[in-house]
Structures are given as structure tokens and as C-alpha cells.
Amino acid sequence: MPDPIALVPLPRSVIWSEGTWDTAEPWEGLTVGLSDELPLAEYTLSISPRGAALTAGSEAALADGRNTFAQIVTGAGSAIPCVTISDRPAFAWRGLHLDVARHFLPLEDIESFIDAMALHRLNVLHLHLTDDQGWRVEIKGYPRLTEVGAWREQTLIGPMRGEEEGWEFDGVRHGGSYTQQELRDLVEYARTRGVMIVPEIDLPGHMQAAIASYPQLGTVPERQLGVREVWGISDHVLGLNDEVFMFLRDVLGQVCDIFPAPYVHIGGDEVPLTEWEQSTQARNRVNEWGLTRISELRGYVTRFAAEVLAEHGRRAIAWDEVLETHPPDDVVVMNWREDAGVEEATSRGFRTIVSTSDHLYLDHYQATGADEPLAIGGLTTLEDVYTAELLPADLDESQRSLILGVQAQLWTEYMPTAAAAQYMAFPRLCAVAERAWGSPTQSFEEFRERLAGHLPRLDAFGLRYRPLD
């Protein structure tokens, strides 16, 4: 039997046949087709000395098969063993969260990430478009969001330790934004590679860039803020006047027009109550809306956003803080804070995406040592990603059926360039891809050996990555 090709993710069913395909010889090409006899998520790929054939149960499975073929061919050398692969993913959602709000990335750099995702059969790009440090999407009727909110005067480049007077900044104006047409073109670029883009508009917290653009959106309309230059959690949240809700309706409506995905992420995380607790308007809204506590305002805003999305035929996704409110029954929970959140969300009947920070946050350090680039904190090694128990062991079958998928998070506070982001993503994202696909888990040593054979593919795509220890 020929030496196996290092495939990441590892297929469940691989049959090797005699012979190789010599890439220097003419061949009949890759033929593709759909089959009603295959399950919707399954594909079969056969490579012979004369050509290759791909059959799938759906367009999504066809994309997975095409990406498998590309993975085999990329960086494989002059000859490829003949092989038949029958495979399907364990999870429908195999995602990567990319934060372009903290550091703006040009479109070509996002396209490179999409190409890398396709190579690893990751099929959802969660694009974090807005935050305290930058607003990146054009919204018609609100030009200051990109004229003002997309730019900050400087950026924190050192750790946030000790007194603020000792923090280090770069003194360089940073920013950028995407037009609606550019994002539509990006959606199409991703679609042809089997990747769906899900946008995020984080609300009602993480909104300082929007409030800096339009002070009337804040709790103190006469106060002029700047776009946030440091990390952490801003106390500045959306106000509760009618203009704010009109703004949210306009923004979410236009986002739905840009992105055809059935989901829109609405954030909902890290919402300080300080400003609302000090606001007469907020207390009046509590009474007006029949609420009992200031904290319930978070749930009210979340439900409003979800209703707007529903009017556009979309479903809301929110970070797991949404469980502390009274969320809509159909909201999808993205768990990030702790493993117990998966159990809570599924026990309450919510579809859930596993994104736990302990195992799936790629902004953590990859190793200890002074030569590692500055990170936000934490330590998540390649072995941690590959060996961690992503699902609580005590989930019953009904709860497991509510797990929509797995997603890695790439927050870019300390990643000012695409090269820096790629270095933090890879090779850990290769392990995430294998886990998200649901490949049979082997020992870490066996995975690492296969990964070493896979790295030439990353080289062929021009991706930067942390070398294996």
C-alpha cells in the first residue's frame, strides 16, 4: 500500500488501490456530480491513474469533496497515490471567527483566510465587523460610522498591566472599512469555496466606535467619545431612546441585504450595566416595558434585534451571556465562557455552537517562552486543542443533537497584520479542523506526525505558521 497522504482533517473511510497518478502525465480531469443515493452531507472521491471523480449528496458536500481534492493535490509533489475516500462531517458548523474590528484586514488577507479554511474543510467564517475599537461595514444613511468610527488615533501595543500611565502605544492612526459591494464580492468569493460568511454586529455593548460616530446613540448624548484605543471592556453601551432602536433596525436590515447567510450574530456579551444604572431614561424604560431590574434591559434589546432579523428571514446567534436573559426560543447560543455553558444551553433546548475559550481561543499563547509574540493571555497549545474534551461527557443524546458545531476564535488585539494572525492561527487551526470534522481522534503523536507532512500545503498557500516544537 502506498504511503498515506497526510490528510487534515483525517477522513473516516479511505481505501488505497494500486498505482499512482503522475501529475506530469495527461489525465481526464475531475468529474463532479450529485447523487440522490448519498446522504446530503456525504461525498465520495476516487482518484485513479486516469483522473478523478467526485460524487456528493448536496452542493455543500460537493464543496467538501472539492476541498479534499485540492488538499490532496496541494504540495503533494509529482505523484499521488490512487485512493477512494467516502466521508461526511460530524458537525454542520465548522467555523473560524475572525476579528477585523480590533485590527482592520484588507480584503485580500481575508480571502487568504478563506482559502485556508477551504483547504481544511472549515465552512463558516464568522466575521466580527464592529467593536469598541472600530466599525468596519458601510451603512447607508450613517456615513460617520466609517468616517469616524472606523479610525482610532493610536493603538495599545503593550500589555495592559499596572497604571495606565505606563501603557505603551504606537502613536499611529489605524483603521479602514469595507463597502457593501466589497462585502458582497467577498461573500461570493467564499461561496465558491464552500464557505459561508456570518456577520457579527456586537450589541448593545462593544459599541463605543458607533457612539463616537453618533453621540446620540449613547446614554449621554451630549458627551463626545473617541474610538477606543485600548482593549478590555468599555462601560459605554447603547442608550435606550427611540433613535437607537431605529439605528439597530437600519443596521441589521442592511447587513441582511449584504449577507445571504441564514444567521446574523448580534453579540450580547460583556454588557456593563454602569451607565444604565445611572440613567434616568433606563429606569423609565424598565417601568415602561414592565421589567423589574436594569439587567433585564439586555434581554429586551436582544429580543428586539432577533425580531428584526426574523422579519428578514434570519436567525440570531448570540454569545452565551444571552442565557442570563430571557432569549428568544430560536436563538443560537455560541458558548465561550466555560464548558458548563454547553450543558446549560442544550438542557434548555437551544442550538449551540461550541467555542469555549479554554480550548478554542487562538489569541492565547501557543507556548511559554520569551520568543513568543505578545498575546492577550492564557496558554492553549496545539496538544491542548487536539486532545481537549470539547463536549461535556454527560450530555444525553437529545442534548448532543442540539450541537450545531465547533468554532475557533481569532481575536486580533495583538495581531496588527495578516501574518501575525496567521502565525497565531496555524497550526492550531489544523487541529480545530480535524476536531470539527469529527475525525477519529488518534494520539497526539500520530496527529503531529501527519501534521508535519501537511505543513508543505500551508507553505504552498503562502501561510505563516508557528513551527512545530
C-alpha positions in Angstrom: 0.0 0.0 0.0 1.4 3.5 -0.8 2.5 5.7 2.0 -0.7 7.6 3.2 -1.0 11.2 2.3 -1.1 13.5 5.4 -4.8 14.5 5.4 -6.1 17.0 7.8 -8.9 16.5 8.7 -8.5 12.7 8.6 -11.3 11.0 6.6 -13.3 8.3 8.2 -13.1 5.9 5.3 -10.0 5.6 3.0 -9.4 2.8 0.5 -6.0 2.7 -1.2 -5.6 1.0 -4.6 -2.6 0.1 -6.7 -0.8 2.7 -8.7 -0.3 6.4 -8.6 -1.4 9.4 -10.5 1.6 11.0 -12.1 0.8 14.7 -12.1 3.1 15.3 -15.1 1.0 13.0 -17.3 -2.2 13.9 -19.1 -5.4 12.9 -17.3 -9.1 13.1 -17.8 -9.7 15.8 -15.1 -12.1 15.9 -12.1 -15.7 15.0 -12.9 -18.3 16.0 -10.4 -22.0 15.2 -9.8 -24.8 15.0 -7.3 -26.4 11.7 -6.3 -29.7 11.0 -4.6 -28.3 7.8 -3.3 -25.8 9.5 -1.0 -26.8 11.2 2.3 -26.9 15.0 1.9 -23.7 15.6 3.9 -21.6 12.8 2.3 -19.3 12.7 -0.7 -17.2 10.0 -2.4 -13.9 10.9 -4.2 -12.0 8.5 -6.3 -8.6 9.1 -7.8 -7.2 6.8 -10.5 -4.2 6.9 -12.8 -6.5 8.4 -15.5 -8.4 11.0 -13.5 -10.7 11.7 -10.5 -14.4 11.5 -9.9 -16.4 13.2 -7.1 -20.0 12.4 -6.2 -21.9 14.1 -3.4 -25.3 14.2 -1.8 -25.6 18.0 -1.9 -23.8 21.2 -3.0 -22.3 21.6 0.4 -20.9 18.1 0.4 -19.7 18.7 -3.2 -17.7 21.7 -1.8 -16.2 19.5 0.9 -15.2 16.9 -1.7 -13.6 19.6 -4.0 -11.7 20.9 -1.0 -10.5 17.4 -0.1 -9.2 17.0 -3.7 -7.4 20.4 -3.5 -5.9 19.4 -0.2 -4.5 16.1 -1.7 -3.1 17.9 -4.7 -1.6 20.9 -3.0 2.0 20.4 -2.1 1.8 16.7 -2.8 4.7 16.5 -5.3 4.8 14.7 -8.6 2.8 11.6 -7.8 -0.4 11.0 -5.8 -1.4 7.5 -4.7 -4.7 6.3 -6.1 -7.4 6.5 -3.4 -11.1 6.3 -2.8 -12.5 8.4 0.1 -16.0 8.3 1.4 -16.7 10.9 4.1 -19.0 13.3 5.8 -18.6 15.7 8.7 -19.9 15.2 12.2 -20.9 18.8 12.5 -22.7 21.1 10.1 -20.9 24.2 11.5 -17.1 24.2 11.3 -16.2 27.7 11.9 -13.5 30.3 12.3 -14.2 33.6 14.0 -12.0 36.4 12.5 -11.9 39.8 14.3 -11.4 42.6 11.8 -12.7 45.3 14.2 -9.7 45.4 16.6 -7.3 45.4 13.6 -8.5 46.1 10.1 -7.5 43.5 7.5 -7.5 44.2 3.7 -9.9 42.1 1.7 -7.1 40.1 0.1 -6.0 39.0 3.6 -9.5 37.8 4.4 -9.5 35.9 1.1 -6.3 34.2 2.1 -8.0 33.0 5.3 -11.0 31.8 3.3 -8.7 29.8 1.0 -7.0 28.3 4.1 -10.4 27.4 5.6 -11.4 25.7 2.4 -8.2 23.7 2.4 -9.2 22.4 5.8 -12.9 22.0 5.1 -13.9 24.7 7.5 -17.2 26.1 6.2 -18.2 29.1 8.3 -16.3 32.4 8.5 -17.7 34.4 11.5 -16.7 38.0 10.6 -16.6 40.2 13.6 -17.2 43.6 12.0 -17.9 46.0 14.8 -16.5 46.7 18.3 -15.3 49.5 20.6 -12.1 49.9 18.6 -13.5 50.1 15.1 -16.6 49.9 12.9 -15.8 48.2 9.5 -19.1 48.0 7.5 -20.6 50.7 5.4 -24.2 51.5 6.5 -26.2 53.8 4.1 -27.5 56.9 5.9 -24.8 56.7 8.6 -21.6 57.9 6.9 -19.9 58.8 10.2 -19.7 55.1 11.1 -16.9 54.7 8.7 -15.6 58.3 8.5 -15.2 58.4 12.3 -15.9 55.0 13.8 -13.5 53.1 11.6 -10.5 55.1 12.8 -8.6 55.4 16.1 -5.7 57.8 16.7 -3.4 55.2 18.2 -3.3 51.6 19.4 -2.1 49.9 22.6 0.8 47.7 21.7 2.0 46.6 25.1 0.3 44.7 27.9 -2.5 46.3 30.0 -0.7 45.9 33.3 -0.1 48.4 36.1 -1.1 52.0 35.9 -2.4 53.4 32.7 0.4 56.0 32.6 2.8 53.2 31.9 1.0 51.6 29.0 2.7 51.6 25.6 1.0 53.0 22.4 2.2 53.1 18.8 1.1 56.7 18.1 -0.2 55.7 14.6 -3.7 56.3 13.3 -5.3 53.0 12.4 -8.4 52.0 10.6 -10.3 51.1 7.5 -13.7 49.8 6.4 -15.4 47.8 3.7 -18.1 49.0 1.3 -21.3 47.0 0.9 -20.3 45.9 -2.6 -16.8 44.8 -1.4 -18.5 42.6 1.2 -21.0 41.2 -1.3 -18.0 40.3 -3.5 -16.3 38.7 -0.5 -19.5 36.6 0.2 -19.3 35.3 -3.4 -15.6 34.6 -3.2 -16.3 32.5 -0.1 -19.4 30.8 -1.5 -17.4 29.4 -4.5 -15.0 27.8 -2.0 -17.7 26.3 0.2 -17.5 28.9 3.0 -20.5 30.8 4.4 -19.8 34.2 5.9 -21.8 35.0 9.0 -21.5 38.7 10.1 -21.5 40.0 13.6 -22.8 43.3 14.8 -22.0 43.3 18.5 -24.7 44.9 20.7 -25.7 46.6 23.0 -22.2 46.6 24.4 -18.9 46.8 22.5 -20.4 49.9 20.7 -18.0 52.7 21.6 -17.0 53.2 17.9 -20.6 53.7 16.9 -21.3 56.1 19.8 -18.1 58.0 19.0 -19.6 58.5 15.5 -23.1 59.4 16.7 -23.2 60.5 20.4 -27.0 60.4 20.4 -26.7 56.6 20.3 -25.1 56.6 23.8 -26.6 57.0 27.2 -25.3 60.6 27.5 -26.0 62.2 24.1 -24.1 65.4 24.8 -20.8 63.5 25.6 -18.3 63.1 22.7 -16.3 59.9 23.0 -13.4 58.8 20.8 -12.9 55.4 19.3 -11.4 53.2 22.0 -7.6 52.8 21.8 -7.1 50.1 24.5 -8.6 46.6 24.9 -10.8 45.3 27.6 -14.5 46.1 28.2 -15.8 49.6 27.6 -18.5 50.9 30.0 -20.1 52.8 27.1 -23.2 51.0 25.9 -26.1 51.9 23.6 -28.7 54.2 25.0 -32.4 53.3 25.0 -34.0 56.1 23.1 -36.1 55.6 20.0 -33.3 56.7 17.7 -31.1 53.8 19.0 -33.8 51.3 18.0 -34.2 52.9 14.6 -30.5 52.7 14.2 -30.4 49.0 15.0 -33.3 48.3 12.6 -31.4 50.1 9.8 -28.1 48.4 10.5 -29.4 44.9 10.8 -31.6 45.3 7.8 -28.7 46.4 5.6 -26.5 43.7 7.0 -29.1 41.2 5.9 -29.1 42.7 2.4 -25.3 42.2 2.2 -25.0 38.7 3.7 -27.4 36.0 2.5 -26.4 33.6 5.3 -29.4 32.4 7.4 -27.7 33.7 10.6 -26.5 37.0 11.9 -24.5 37.2 15.1 -25.7 40.0 17.5 -23.0 39.7 20.2 -24.7 40.3 23.5 -21.5 39.7 25.5 -19.8 41.8 28.2 -22.5 44.5 28.7 -21.7 46.6 31.7 -24.7 48.0 33.5 -23.0 51.0 35.0 -24.3 53.6 32.5 -27.9 52.2 32.5 -27.9 52.2 36.3 -27.0 55.9 36.3 -29.6 56.7 33.6 -33.0 58.2 34.3 -34.1 57.1 30.8 -33.1 53.5 31.5 -35.0 53.4 34.8 -38.0 54.9 32.9 -37.7 52.2 30.3 -37.7 49.5 32.9 -41.1 50.7 34.1 -42.4 51.4 30.6 -41.6 47.9 29.4 -42.8 46.1 32.5 -39.4 44.9 33.6 -38.2 44.6 37.2 -34.5 45.1 37.0 -32.0 47.1 35.0 -30.2 43.9 34.0 -33.3 42.8 32.1 -32.7 45.6 29.5 -30.1 43.4 27.9 -32.7 40.8 27.1 -35.1 43.4 25.8 -32.5 44.7 23.3 -31.5 41.2 22.3 -35.1 40.2 21.7 -35.7 43.4 19.6 -32.6 42.6 17.4 -33.8 39.0 17.0 -37.2 40.2 15.9 -35.8 42.5 13.3 -33.7 39.6 11.9 -36.7 37.4 11.9 -38.5 40.0 9.7 -35.7 39.5 7.2 -35.8 35.7 7.5 -32.7 35.4 9.6 -31.9 33.7 12.9 -29.9 35.4 15.6 -26.8 34.0 17.2 -25.5 35.4 20.5 -22.7 34.8 22.9 -23.6 32.7 25.9 -24.4 35.7 28.2 -27.7 35.6 26.4 -28.6 32.7 28.7 -28.7 35.2 31.6 -31.7 37.0 30.0 -34.9 35.7 28.5 -33.7 35.0 25.0 -35.9 34.1 22.0 -36.6 30.4 21.7 -34.8 30.1 18.4 -31.6 32.0 19.2 -28.4 30.0 18.6 -26.1 30.1 21.6 -22.3 30.4 21.0 -20.7 29.1 24.1 -17.4 30.8 25.0 -17.0 31.2 28.8 -16.9 27.7 30.2 -17.7 24.1 29.4 -20.8 24.1 31.7 -22.4 26.6 29.3 -22.8 23.9 26.7 -24.7 21.8 29.1 -26.9 24.6 30.2 -27.7 25.8 26.7 -28.6 22.4 25.4 -30.6 21.4 28.5 -32.7 24.5 27.9 -33.3 23.4 24.3 -31.0 25.9 22.5 -29.0 25.1 19.4 -25.4 25.6 20.5 -22.0 26.2 18.9 -19.0 25.1 20.9 -16.5 27.9 21.1 -15.1 27.5 24.5 -12.2 29.9 25.3 -10.2 27.3 27.3 -9.7 25.2 24.1 -10.7 27.2 21.1 -9.3 30.7 21.5 -6.4 31.1 19.2 -5.4 34.5 20.7 -3.9 32.7 23.6 -0.2 31.9 23.8 0.8 28.8 21.9 3.8 28.1 24.2 5.7 29.6 27.1 8.9 31.5 26.4 10.2 35.0 25.7 10.3 34.4 21.9 6.5 34.1 21.6 4.7 37.1 20.3 2.7 39.1 22.8 -0.8 37.7 23.3 -3.9 38.7 25.2 -3.2 36.0 27.8 -3.8 32.3 28.5 -2.0 29.3 27.2 -3.6 26.9 24.6 -1.1 24.6 23.0 -1.5 22.6 19.8 -1.8 19.5 22.0 -4.5 21.2 24.1 -6.6 21.9 21.0 -6.3 18.4 19.7 -6.8 16.5 23.0 -9.4 18.6 24.9 -12.9 17.2 25.5 -14.9 19.7 23.5 -18.3 18.3 24.6 -19.2 17.6 28.2 -19.3 13.8 28.8 -22.7 13.8 30.5 -24.7 15.3 27.6 -27.6 13.0 26.6 -28.5 12.2 23.0 -31.1 14.9 22.8 -28.6 17.5 24.0 -25.9 16.2 21.6 -28.4 16.6 18.7 -28.6 20.4 19.5 -24.8 20.9 19.0 -24.6 22.7 15.7 -20.9 22.6 15.5 -17.5 23.8 16.6 -15.7 27.1 16.1 -12.3 28.6 16.8 -11.9 32.3 17.7 -9.2 34.6 16.4 -9.4 37.9 18.3 -6.8 40.3 16.9 -6.0 42.7 19.7 -2.3 41.9 19.4 -2.3 40.8 15.8 -1.9 44.0 13.7 -1.2 42.2 10.4 -2.4 39.1 8.5 1.0 37.5 9.0 0.6 37.9 12.8 -2.9 36.5 12.7 -1.8 33.5 10.6 1.0 32.8 12.9 -1.4 32.6 15.9 -4.0 30.6 13.9 -1.7 27.9 12.5 -1.1 25.1 13.0 -3.7 25.1 15.8 -6.4 25.7 13.3 -5.4 22.4 11.6 -6.2 20.6 14.9 -9.5 22.5 15.2 -10.4 21.5 11.6 -9.9 17.8 12.4 -11.9 18.0 15.6 -14.7 20.0 13.9 -14.9 17.4 11.1 -15.3 14.7 13.7 -12.3 12.6 12.5 -11.4 9.6 14.7 -9.2 11.1 17.4 -5.8 9.4 17.5 -2.9 10.0 19.8 -1.4 13.5 19.7 1.9 12.0 18.5 0.2 10.4 15.5 -1.6 13.7 14.7 1.7 15.6 15.0 3.4 13.2 12.6 0.6 13.7 10.0 0.7 17.4 10.6 4.4 17.6 9.7 3.5 16.1 6.3 0.7 18.7 6.0 2.8 21.8 6.6 4.1 21.9 2.9 0.5 22.7 2.0 0.5 25.7 4.2 3.7 26.7 2.6 2.2 26.3 -0.9 -0.7 28.7 0.2 1.9 31.2 1.5 0.6 31.0 5.1 2.7 31.8 8.0 2.6 29.4 11.0 4.3 28.6 14.2 6.9 25.8 13.6 6.3 22.5 15.4 8.3 22.1 18.6 
